[in-house]
Amino acid sequence: MSTHKPNRLANETSLYLKQHANNPVDWYPWGPEALARAKELDRPIFLSIGYSACHWCHVMEHESFEDESTAALMNAHFVCIKVDREERPDLDTIYMNALHLLTREGGGWPLSVFLTPDLRPFFAGTYYPPDDRYAMHGRPSFKKLLAGIHEAWVNRRDRITEVGQNVVQHLQGMNELGASDTAVSPDLLSNALGALRRSYDSRYGGFGSAPKFPHALELKLLLRLNARFNDPVALEMAKHTLTSMARGGMYDQVGGGFARYSVDEKWLVPHFEKMLYDNALLTTAYVEAFQKTREPFFQQIARETLDYVQREMTAEGGAFFSTQDADSEGEEGKFYIWSIDELKQVLGLELAEFAIKVWGVTPRGNFEGHNILFRTLSDEDEAKANGMSVDDFKKKLADVKAKLYEARSKRVWPGRDEKILTAWNGLMIAAFAQAGSVFGEERYLKSAAAAADFILNNMRTPEGRLFRTAGVGQPPKLSGYLEDYAFLADALVTLYEATFNPKWLRAALELAEVMLKHFADKNGPGFFFTADDHEELIARTKDLHDGSTPSGNAMAVTALLRLSALTGRRDLAEPAERTLRGYRDTMADHPAASGQMLVALDFFLGPVQQIAILAPEHDKDTQRALAAIRRQFNPNRVIAFHDPATAPPAELAPLFAGKEAVGGAVTVYVCENFACQAPLVGAEAVEKFFR
C-alpha cells in the first residue's frame, strides 16, 4: 500500500469511504467540489459505488485502487468519485438502473459507472480485474477499460453524448406507473403464489438456484397467502425454507444471526457479511412463522438473532450498527470456520465428538479445508440419534455453543460498519417490537424503544425532517429518503401496538405527514425516492421493486394503511390506495420483486380487524387477554388499547367512540367491514375467541 498523503476521503464519516482514504487514487466524495472539477477539466467521472462489507469491493480496491500505475491512469484522465451506497441510495438506484439499461444484465457491487461531467452515464459495469483473466467473459482488465474510455472520450465524444442522453431519457421515463383508477383484486395474490411455486426449490427450500438469497418478504407473503387461500403448499414452502436456512451455514450456528446469502443451493456456504436489514426482516419472518405454526424452533431462531443484534450490533445510545464484514485478517469467513483440532482444543474430546456429529464436521472440511457448521437434523432427531432426551440435548448444545462463542471471541473480529442508518434502524425496531410483543419479552421492547428514541431525538430536525445517517459520536447528515420515513413510520406503528405508548403513534403520524408533503407524486400515484427539496439529480426516481430491502413505496403504503385503520383518517388511506392501483402491473408482471407491495395489498383487501381493548392497564386479566391476541397470526389487523381510567389519545378517539369496559373488566371490541361484533368481556372470553 502507498504511504503517500491520505486523500479527501479521510475526512468522511463513512467507514467504506475511509477504507479508501490511503489509496493513491485522487478520490473525491460526491459533492459540489468533485462535480465542478469534472466540468472545469472537461473530464469524464469515474463513479465507484460500494459498501464496507462488500467482498468484491475490497478485492477491486486491493487489485486496482491500491495499485500506483492504475491510480496514475485514473488520476490523469478522470475525476474519481467514491460513494457509499448505504449513505446515498438515491445515487445507487439511479446508476444501478443505468447499468441495467446499458448492459441488460443483473447488477451488483462494486458498481463502476462512467459519467459525462453533467452526470449522464454512458458506460457501466461492476468488478473489473487487474488483468485479462476474465476477458473471454466480456470483462477486460481495468487498465484496458480505462484506456478505452479515455480514447472514446477524446475521439468519439458525440457517441458518448448520444448514449448518455438516451440513458437519461429512459431513467426519467421509469417513473411512469399504471392508472390510479385501475382495480386491484385477489387475483394478483394468486398469481404471485403461482410464480413462487414455479421458482421454488422443493429439495433445499428457497427460490431459484445458486446463489440463494433469503427472500424474507416473499416468505412473509407466503404465510399470508396460506391464510387467505387456505393453501397448505404456501405454508410448507415457507416452513421448509425457514428451517433449511436456519440449519445451514448461512445462519451463524454459534453466535446467531444470518449472513447475506448462500453461494450454493444448499444454504451451506454463505457470503459471510451480516447486514442489519437481513436480520431484521428474517426475524419478523420467523416470529410470524412461530405465530402460525407454534413451532418452538422458529421462536428460537428469532430470539438468537435478536440476541446477536443486542450483543454485537447495538450502539451505546441504543441505535443499531449497519453491517459486519465478511473478511477478517484478509480472509473471507475466517472468523466463522472450524477444524476438528480446534473443536477438540476448545471443547475437550467428549464435547468435541458431540459437536462433530451434530454439525457434520470432517477432517477434509466443507470450505477451503475448514468447516462451516451446518445441521441436517432437527433437535428431536439429533437427540434420538445421540440417545438423549430433547431437553438434555438442547442443554448440551447450548453449553457447546457458549464455549465455542467464547473461544471465537478471542479471534480477530470482522470489521463492523458503525454508521447508523435511519431506514435500517426502522426495520430492526419493528423486529424487536414484534418479537417482544409476541414472546412477551420486555428486554426486546426496551431495545426497540431505545433505538426509536435515539432516532427521533438525534436524527430529526426541529421541523420533523429525518436525517439519513450518523456516525458514532458524530452529528447526523444527509437528508432522509422515502425509505427512512416509511420504514420508521411503520416500525413506530408496530412499537405502539407492542407497548400502547401513544407517543409512538403520534411520531408515526408526524412522519406520515412529512412523507405525504415532500415525497408524494402530486400528479400521479406513488412516492418519489427523494424529497421535493433534495439535491437535483439527473432523474427523480420511484422505486418500482423491492431490492435487498423493501420498496419505499410499498412500505409507505403499508404504514399509511395501518395508520388509517387505527385513526380512521381517509386522507392517509387514499394516497396508499392510489399507489397500490398504480403498481398493479408491476405486481402482476414481477411478483417475485414485489413482496412488500403484495403484503400491503393483502392488508388492503382485508378484511382488516380493528381491535379496541379497554381494560385496567396492569390487571392480570388484561395481560392474559393481550397475550392471547398477540399469539395469533393475523397480520391484517390493528390493535389499540385504552385504560378507562384515563382519556383515550385524541388520535384514537374515533376507534374508541361509544365503547366502554363492561363491568370494569377487560373488554375487547373486534370490528371489521364497518361492523363490530359483540364485545368480548373477560380474559376467558378473549382467549376462547383468539385461540
PAKE-434431 format. One record per residue: residue in one letter; x, z negated, y of N, C-alpha, C in turn. Coordinates in steps of 0.2 Angstrom, whole numbers, plus 5000, padded with zeros to 4 digits. Layout:
AXZYXZYXZY;...
//
This chain:
M500450004994500050005000500450005006;S500250045011500650045018500649975021;T501249965025501249905028501149915036;H500949975038500849985045500249945048;K500249945054499749905058499049925055;P498549865055497949875052497549925057;N497049955054496650005058496049965061;R495550005064495049975068494549935064;L494549945057494049915053494249835052;A494849815054495049745054494549705058;N494249735063493849695067493149685065;E492949725059492249725057492049665053;T491449645052491249585048491049605041;S490949675040490849695033491449685028;L491349655022491849655018492149725016;Y491649765014491849835012492249875018;L492149865024492549895029493249865030;K493249795029493849755029494349775023;Q494049795018494449815012494849875014;H494649915019494949975021495349965027;A495449905029495749895036496549915036;N496849905030497549925029497749995027;N497250035026497350105024497750135030;P498150185028498450225033497950275036;V497350285034496850325037496650295044;D496650335049496450305055495650305056;W495450255052494650245051494350215058;Y493750245059493350215064492750185060;P492450125063491750115061491250165064;W490650165062490150205065490050185072;G490050225077489850195084490050245089;P489950235095490050275101490750305101;E491250255100491950275101492150335096;A491950325090492050375085491750445086;L491050445088490650505089490950535096;A491150495101491450535107492050565105;R492450535101493150555099493050625095;A492550635091492450695087492350755092;K491950735097491750785102492350805106;E492650755108493250765113493850805109;L493950795103494450835099494150895096;D493450905096493150965093493350965085;R493350905082493450905075492850885071;P492850905065492350885060492450805059;I491850775057491850705055491950705047;F492350665045492350645038491950575037;L491350575034490950515034491050485027;S491250425026491350395019490950335019;I490450335014489950285014490050255007;G490050185007490050145000489850075001;Y490050034997489949964997490449924993;S490449864994491049824992491149814984;A490549814981490549804974490549874970;C490649924973490649994970491350014967;H491350014961491950034957492350094959;W491950154959492250214961492450214968;C492150174973492350174979493150144979;H493250094975493850064975494350114972;V494150154967494650204964494850254969;M494350284973494550334978494950304984;E494850244985495250214990495950204988;H496050184982496750174979497050244978;E496750294976497050354974497150394981;S496750394986496750444991496850404998;F496450354999496450325006497050285007;E497350255002498050225002498650265002;D498450325001499050375000499250405007;E499850395009500150415015500050495017;S500150535012500050605013499350625013;T498950595010498250615010497950595017;A498150525019497950505025498150545031;A498750575030499050615036498650675037;L498350705031497950765032497250745035;M496950685033496350665036496450655044;N496950615045497050595052497250665057;A497550715054497750775058497150815059;H496650815055496050865055495350845056;F495250775055494650745055494550685059;V493950665061493850595064493550565058;C493850505055493650475049493250415050;I492650415048492150355049491950325042;K492050265042491850225036491250185037;V490750185033490150155033489950115027;D489750045028489450005023488750025022;R488550055016487850075015487350015016;E487549955014487149895014486949875021;E487449885026487349875033486949925036;R487049985034486750045038486350095033;P485850065030485450105025485150165028;D485050165035484750225039485250285038;L485950275039486350325039486450345031;D486450295027486550315020485950355017;T485350345020484750385017484750455020;I484950455026484950525029485550565026;Y486150545025486650585022486650585015;M486350545011486150555004485650605003;N485150605007484650665007485050735008;A485550725013485850795014486250815008;L486550765005486950784999486450814994;H485850794993485350824988485250894990;L485150904997484950964999485551014999;L486150995000486751034999486951054992;T486851004987487051014981486551024975;R485950994977485450994972485550954966;E486050904967486250854962486050784964;G486150744959486050674960486550644964;G486450594967486950564972487350504969;G487650464973488050404971488550394976;W488950344975489450314979490150314976;P490650324980490650344987490350404989;L489950404994489650464997490150495002;S490350555001490850595005490550655009;V490450645015490050695019490450725025;F490450785026490750815032490250835037;L490350815043489850825048490150865054;T489750905058489950935064490050875069;P490350885075490350825080489650805082;D489150845082488450825083488050805077;L488450785072488250745066487850785061;R487850855062487550895057487950895050;P487650885045488050885038488150955036;F488750975034488751045031489151045024;F489450985022489650985015489650915013;A489450905007489350835004489550834997;G489850774995489950754988490050684987;T490350664981490450594980491150574979;Y491350564973492050544972492450604971;Y493050614974493550664973494150634970;P494450664965495150634963495750664967;P496250634966496850654970497250714967;D496950734961497250794958496750844955;D496950894951496450944949496150924942;R496150854940495950844933495250854932;Y494850864937494150874936493950944939;A494450984940494251054944493751094940;M493851094933493351134929492651104929;H492551044932491851024933491651034940;G491951074944491751094951491951034956;R492450994954492650934958493450944960;P493550974965494350994967494650924969;S495350934969495650874972495450864979;F495550794981495350784988495750814993;K496350824992496850854997496550934997;K496450964992496251034992495551044996;L495150994995494450994998494550985006;L495050935008495150935015495450995018;A495951025014496251085017495651145018;G495251145013494751195013494251185018;I494051125020493551115025493951125032;H494551105032494851125039494951195040;E495051235035495151305035494451335037;A493951315034493251345036493051325043;W493251265045493151245052493451285057;V494051305056494451345060494251425060;N494051445054493951515053493251535052;R492851495050492151505048491651465052;R491751445058491351395061490551415062;D490451485062489751505063489351485056;R489751495051489351475044489251405044;I489751365046489651295046489051275050;T489051295056488451285061487851305058;E487751355055487151385052486951335046;V487351315042487251265036486951205039;G487351175044487151115047486451115050;Q486351165054485651175057485051175051;N485251215046484751215040484551145037;V485151115036485051045033484650995037;V484850995044484450955048483750975049;Q483551035049482851055049482451035043;H482851035037482551015031482450935031;L482950905033482950825034482350805038;Q482250845044481650825049481050835046;G480950885041480350905038480150865032;M480650825030480450775024479950725025;N479850715031479350655033478650675032;E478550745031477850765030477450735024;L476950705025476550675019475950705019;G475550685013474850715012474350695018;A473850725017473250705022473050625021;S472950595027472750525026472050515024;D471650565023471050555021470950575014;T471450585010471450605003471350544999;A470850554994470650494990471250474985;V471250414983471650384978471250354973;S471450364966471050334961471450314955;P471150284950471550254944471850314941;D471750374942472050424938472750424940;L472950404946473650404947474050354943;L473750304941474050254937474050274930;S473550304927473550334920474050384920;N474150424925474650474925475350444925;A475450394928476150354928476250324921;L475750304918475850274911476050324907;G475750384907475950444903476650464904;A476850464910477550484912478050434909;L477850364910478350314907478350314900;R477850334897477850334889478350394887;R478250444891478650504889479450494890;S479650454895480350444896480650384892;Y480150344889480350284886480750284880;D481250244879481750244873481450194868;S481150214863480750164859481250124854;R481850154854482350114850482650054853;Y482950074859483350024863482949994869;G482350024871482050004877482350034883;G481950034888482150064894481950134895;F482150174900481950244901482550284902;G482450344898482950394899483550374894;S484050414895484750394892485250364896;A485850364893486350334897486550374903;P486750344909486750274910486050244911;K485950184909485250154910485250094915;F484750104919484550064925483950014923;P483949954925483449914923482749924925;H482549964930481949984932481449924932;A481649874936481149814936480449834939;L480449874944479749894947479349924942;E479649974938479250004933478949954927;L479449904926479249854921478649814923;K478649794930478149764933477449804933;L477549864934476949914934476649914927;L477149914922476849924915476449864913;L476549804916476149744915475549754918;R475449784924474849794927474449844924;L474749894921474449954918474149924911;N474449884908474149844902473549814904;A473549774909472949734911472449784913;R472549834917472049874919471749914914;F472149944909471849994904471849964897;N472049894897472049864890472449904885;D473049924888473449974884474049934880;P474049924874474549874871475249914871;V475249974871475950014872476249994878;A475849994884476149974890476549904890;L476149854887476449794886477049794882;E477049824876477549824871478249864875;M478149914879478649944882479049894887;A478649854890478949804895479249754891;K478949724886479249664882479849694879;H479849744876480449774872481049784877;T480949814882481449824887481749764890;L481249714892481549654895481949614890;T481749614883482049574878482749614877;S482749674876483349714875483849704880;M483649704886484149694892484449624892;A484049574891484249504891484749484885;R484649524880485149514874485749554875;G485749604879486349644879486849624884;G487449664884487949644889487849654896;M487249694898487149694905486949624907;Y486649584903486549514905487149474904;D487349434908487849384908487649324903;Q487949334897487649284891487949214893;V488449204897488749144898488449114904;G488449154910488349124916487649144919;G487249184916486649214918486749264923;G486149304925486149354930486349424926;F486049474930486149544927486649584931;A487049624928487449674931487049734933;R487349784937486949834940486649884935;Y486949904930486649944925487049944919;S486849984913487249994907487450064907;V488150074905488350134905488150174898;D487950134893487750164887486950144886;E486650184881485950174880485750104876;K486250074874486050004870486049944874;W486249954881486249894885486949854884;L487449884881488049844879488549844884;V488749894887489249894892489049904899;P489049854903488749854910489249884914;H489049914920489449914926489349854929;F489949814929489949744929489749704936;E489649744941489449714948488749684947;K488649634951488049594951487749604958;M487149634959486849644965486249594966;L486249564972485649514973485049544972;Y484949604974484249634973484049644966;D484549664962484349674955484149604952;N484449554953484249494950483649464953;A483449484959482849464962482249494959;L482349564959481749604956481649594948;L482249584945482149564937481849494936;T482049454940481749384940481049384940;T480749424945480049424946479749464940;A480049514937479849544931479749494925;Y480249454924480249404919479749354920;V479649324926479149274927478449304925;E478349364927477649394926477649414918;A478149424915478149434908477949374904;F478249314907478049254904477349234905;Q477149244911476349234913475949274908;K476149334907475749374902475749354895;T476349344893476449334885476549254883;R476649214888476849144887477449134882;E477849184882478449184878479049144881;P479249094878479749054882480449084884;F480549134880481249174881481249204888;F480649234890480649264897480649214902;Q480449154901480549094906481249074906;Q481549074901482249054900482749104904;I482649164903483049214907482949214914;A482249204916482149194924482449134926;R482449084923482749014925483549024925;E483849054920484549064920484749104926;T484449154927484549204933484549164939;L484049134941483949094947484549034947;D484649004942485148954942485848984944;Y485949044941486549084943486649094951;V486049114953486049134961486149064965;Q485849014962485948954966486648924966;R486948944960487648914959488148954962;E488049024962488649074964488449114970;M487849124972487649174977487249144983;T487349074984486949044989487449014994;A487349035001487749015006487548945008;E488048915012487948845014487248825018;G487048875022486448875025485848885022;G485948905015485348915011485148995010;A485449035014485349105013485749135007;F485649195005485949224999486449275000;F487049274997487549324997487349394994;S487649444995487449504993487649534986;T488349524985488549554978489149514976;Q489249524969489849514966490149574963;D490849584964491149644962491249654954;A491349714952491449724945492149714943;D492649714948493349704946493549634948;S494049614944494449564946495149574943;E495649554947496349574945496449644944;G496049684948496149764947495849794941;E495449754937495249774931494449764931;E494049824929493349814929493149764923;G492749714924492449674919492949624916;K493549614919494049574915493749504915;F493449484920493149414921492649394915;Y492349444913491749434908491949434901;I492549464899492649484892493049434888;W492949434881493249384877493649414871;S494149374869494449394862494249334858;I494349344851494249294846494749234847;D495349254849495849194850495649154856;E495349184862495149144867494549104865;L494049124862493549084859493749024855;K494249034851494448984847494848934851;Q495248954856495648914860495148864865;V494648894867494148864871493648814867;L493448844862492848804858493148764852;G493748784850493848754843493548794838;L493848784831493648834826492948834824;E492648774824491948774821491448804826;L491548784833491048814838491248894839;A491848904838492048974839491749024834;E491748994828491449034822490649044824;F490348994826489648994828489549054833;A490049054839489949094844490049164842;I490549174837490749244835490149274831;K489849234827489249254824488649274828;V488549234833487949244837488049304842;W488649314844488749364849489149434846;G489149434839489449484836490149504838;V490549454839491249464842491749484836;T492149534837492549564832493349564834;P493749564830494449574832494649644835;R494249694834494349754837494049764844;G493449724845493149724851492649774852;N492249774857491749824859491849854866;F492449834869492549864876493349854877;E493649914876494349914878494749864874;G494649844868494949804864494749724865;H494249714869493949654870493249654869;N492949594869492249584868491749574874;I491249614875490749594879490249554874;L490049494876489549464872488849494872;F488549494866487949544865487549514859;R486949504860486549474855486049534852;T485949524845485549564842484849534839;L484949464839484349424836484049374841;S483449354840483149304844483449234842;D483249184846483449114844483149094837;E482549114836482249094830482649124824;D482749194824483149224819483849204818;E484149184824484849164823484849094820;A484349054822484348984819484248984812;K483749034810483649044802484349064799;A484649114802485249134799485849084799;N485849034803486348984803486048924800;G485448924797485248864793485048804797;M484848814803484648764808483948764811;S483748714814483148714817483248754824;V482648774827482748814833483048774838;D482748704839482948664844483748644843;D483948634837484648624836485148684838;F484848744836485248804838485248814845;K484748804849484748804856485248754859;K485248694857485648644860486448664858;K486548684852487248704851487448764855;L487048814856487148874860487248854867;A486848804870486948784877487648744878;D487848714872488548674873489048734873;V489048784869489548834869489548874875;K488948884878488948924885489248884890;A489148814890489448774895490148774895;K490448764889491148764888491448834890;L491148884888491448954890491348964898;Y490848934901490748944908491348904911;E491448844909491948804912492648844912;A492848864906493448904905493448964909;R492949004909492949064913493049054920;S492748994923492848974930493548974932;K494048964927494748954929495049024929;R494749074928494949144928494949164936;V495249214937495249244944494549274945;W494149254950493449274950493449344953;P492949384952492749444955492649434963;G492749474967492649474974491949464975;R491749424980491049414982490949444990;D490449484991490249504997489749455000;E490049415005489649365008489249385014;K489149445015488649455020487949445018;I487549425023486849405022486349465024;L486049495020485549545022484849525022;T484549535027483849515028483349535022;A483349605021482949635016483049605009;W483649595007483849575000483649505000;N483749465005483549395005482849385004;G482449435007481749435006481549434999;L481849484995481749494988481849434984;M482449394986482649334982482149274984;I481949274990481549224992480849224988;A480649284988480049304984480149274976;A480749294974480849274967480849204966;F481249164970481249094969480549064970;A480149084975479449064977479049074971;Q479049134968478549144962478749104956;A479449104955479649064949479448984950;G479648964956479448894957478748874956;S478348924959477548914958477348914951;V477548964947477348974940477648924935;F478248904936478648854932478548784934;G478248774940478148704943478848674945;E479348714947480048694948480148684956;E480148624958480248614965480848634968;R481448634964482048654967482048724968;Y481748764965481648834966481248844973;L480748814974480348814980480848794986;K481248744985481648724990482148774992;S482448814987482848864988482548924992;A481948944990481548994994481448975001;A481248915002481048885009481748885013;A482248865010482948855014483148925017;A483048975012483349045014482849075019;A482149055018481749085023481849055030;D481948985030482048955037482748985040;F483248995036483849025038483749095042;I483349135038483249205041482849205047;L482349165047481849155053482149125059;N482649075058482949035063483549075066;N483949115061484549135063484649215064;M484149245061484149315061483549355064;R483349315069482749345073482849325080;T482649375084482749365091482149325094;P482149305100481549265103480949305103;E481049375103480449415104480149435097;G480449405091480249415085480549475081;R481049505084481349565081481949535076;L481949565070482449545065483149585066;F483649545064484249575063484349595056;R484749645055484949665048485349625044;T485949605047486449575043486849515047;A487149475044487549425047488149405042;G488749395045489249365040489249285041;V489549255036489649185036489949155042;G489649115046489849085052489949135058;Q489649195057489649245062488949265064;P488849285071488149305073487949365070;P487249365069486949425066487049485070;K486949545067487049605071486649665068;L486549715071486149775069485449765069;S485049805072484349795072484049805065;G483549765063483249775057482849835055;Y482849855049482549915047481849895044;L481449955042480749935039480849895033;E481249905029481349865023481449785025;D481849775030481949705032481249665034;Y480849705037480249675039479749675033;A479749725029479249725024479449685018;F480049675016480249635011480149565013;L480349545019480249475021479549455022;A479149495025478449485026478149475019;D478249515014477949505008478149445004;A478849425005479049365002478749305005;L478649305012478349245015477649235013;V477249285011476549285008476649245002;T477149264998477249234991477449154992;L477849144997478049074998477449035001;Y477049065005476449025007476049015001;E475949054996475449044991475848994986;A476448984986476848934982476848864985;T476748864992476848794995476248774999;F475848835001475248825006475448795012;N476148805014476348785021476148845026;P475648835030475448885035475948925039;K476548885040477048925044477248985041;W477248985034477549045031477049105032;L476449095032475849145033475949165040;R476049125045476049145052476649185053;A477249165050477849205051477749275048;A477349285042477249345039476849395043;L476349365047475849395051476249425057;E476749385060477149405066477549465064;L477849465058478249515056477849585055;A477249575052476749625051476649655058;E476449615063476349645070476949685072;V477549665072478149705074478149765070;M478049765064478149825059477649875061;L477049855063476449905065476649935072;K476949895076477049915083477649965083;H478149945080478849985081478950035075;F478650025069478850075064478350115061;A477650105063477150145060477150215064;D476950265060476950335062476250335066;K476250345073475650345077475250415076;N475650465073475250525072475150545064;G475250505060475150515053475250455049;P475150465042475250405038475950385037;G476050315035476650295034477050265039;F477650235038478150205042478750235042;F479150235048479750265048480250205046;F480850235043481350185041481650145047;T481650175053481950145059481450135064;A481550085068481050065074481050125079;D480550125083480550175088481050165094;D481350115094481950105099482650105096;H482650125090483350125086483750185089;E484450175088484850225089484650295087;E484650345091484450415089484950445085;L484650465079485050505074484750575073;I485050605068484850675068484150685064;A483850635062483250635059482950555059;R482350555060481950485059481550495053;T481850455047481550475041481050425039;K480650445034480250395030480550395023;D480550335020480750335013480250355008;L480250405004479750435000479750404993;H480250374991480350344984480650284984;D480550244979481050184978481750214976;G482250174978482850184976483150124972;S483650094973483950034969483449974972;T483149984977482649934980482049964981;P481449934982480849964983480850004989;S480450054990480250084996480050045001;G480250045007480050005013479350025014;N479150085013478350095014477950065009;A478150065003477750034998477749954999;M478249925001478249855002477849835008;A477849885013477449875019476749875017;V476549925013475849925010475649865007;T476149845002475949784998475849725003;A476349705007476249655012475649655016;L475449715019474849715023474249705019;L474149735013473549725009473449655007;R474049615006473949545004473749505010;L474049525016473849485022473149495024;S472949555023472249575024471749535020;A471949535013471449495009471449425010;L471949395013471949325015471649315021;T471749355026471449335033470849375034;G470649425030470049465032470149515038;R470749525040470949575045470949645043;R470449685045470449755043471049795047;D471249775053471749805056472449805052;L472549765048473049765043472949805037;A472349815035472249855029472249925030;E471949945036471850015037472550055037;P473050035041473650075040473950075033;A473850025029474150025022473750075018;E473050075019472650125015472850195017;R472950205024473150275026473850295022;T474250245022474950265019474850275012;L474450235008474350255001474050325000;R473550345004473250405004473850465005;G474250445010474750495012475250505006;Y475350455002475850454997475550474990;R474950504991474550514984474950574980;D475150624984475550674980476250654977;T476550604981477150584979477050534973;M476550494973476450454967476250504961;A475850554962475650604957476250634954;D476750664958477250704956477850664954;H477950604956478550574955478450494953;P478050484948477850414947478350374945;A478950394942479450354940479850334946;A479750364951480150344958479650314963;S479050294960478550264965478250204962;G478650164959478450104955478150054960;Q478450044966478149994970477550014974;M477450084975476850104978476350104973;L476450114967475950114962475750044961;V476149994961475949924961475549904967;A475649934973475249924978474549954977;L474550014974473950054973473550014968;D473849984963473449944958473149884962;F473449854967473149804970472549824975;F472649884978472149914982471549924978;L471649954972471049974968470649914965;G471049864965470749794963470349794956;P469849754955469649714961470149654962;V470149634969470649584971470249524971;Q470549474968470249404968470449364974;Q470049334978470249294984470049224981;I470549184980470449114978470549064983;A470049024985470048974990469948914987;I470448864988470448804985470448744990;L469948704989469848644993469948584989;A470348544991470548484987470948434991;P470948374989471548324992472148354990;E472648354994473248394993473648354987;H473748294987474148254982473748224976;D473148244975472748224970473048254963;K473048214958473248234951472848294949;D472148294950471748344948471848414951;T472048404958472248464962472848494958;Q473348454957473948484953473748514947;R473348484943473148514937472748584938;A472348584943472048654944472448704947;L472948684951473448734954473848764948;A474048714943474548744938474148794933;A473448774932473048824928473048894931;I472948894938472848954942473548994941;R474048964943474748994943474949014937;R474748984931475049004925474749074923;Q474149094925473849154923474149214926;F474249274922474449334925473849374928;N473849374935473349404939473649424945;P474049484945474449504952473949524957;N473349544955472849564961472449514963;R472749464966472349404969472849374975;V472449344979472749304984472549234983;I472949184985472749114984472849074991;A472349034993472348994999472148924998;F472448875001472248805000472148775006;H471648725006471448685012471248615010;D471548565013471348495011470848485016;P470248465014469648455018469748395024;A470348355023470448305027470748335034;T470948395034471148425040470748495041;A470948525047470548585049470948645045;P470648695043471048745040471448785045;P471948815043472348865048471848915051;A471948925057471548975060471549045057;E472149065054472249125051471749135045;L471649075042471249075035470449055036;A470249045043469649025044469049065041;P469149135041468649175038468549165030;L469149155027469149145020468849075018;F468849025022468548955021467948945024;A467648995028467048985031466448975026;G466048915027465548895023465648865017;K466348855015466548825009466748755010;E466548715005466748635005466948614998;A467248554998467448524992466848484990;V466548504984465948474981466148404979;G465748354982465848284980466548264981;G466948294985467648274986468148284981;A467848324976468348344970468648414972;V469148424968469448494969468948544967;T468948594972468348644971468748714973;V468648754968468948824968468348874969;Y468448914974467948974975468349034973;V468049074969468349144966467849194969;C468149234973467749294976468049354975;E467649414974467949474973467349524974;N467549584977467049634978466449604983;F466749574988466249544993465749494991;A465849464985465449414982465849354979;C465549294980465849234977465449214971;Q465849184966465549154961465349084962;A464949054958464848984959465448944959;P465548894964466148854964466348824957;L466948814956467248784950467448714953;V467048664950467148594953467548554947;G468048524949468448484945468948524941;A469548484939470148514936469948544929;E469448514926469248544919468948604920;A468548614924468148674925468648734927;V469148714931469648764934470048784928;E470248734924470748754918470348794913;K469648784912469248824907469248894910;F469148904916469048974919469649014919;F470248984920470849014921471249014915;R470949004909471349004903471749064901;
//
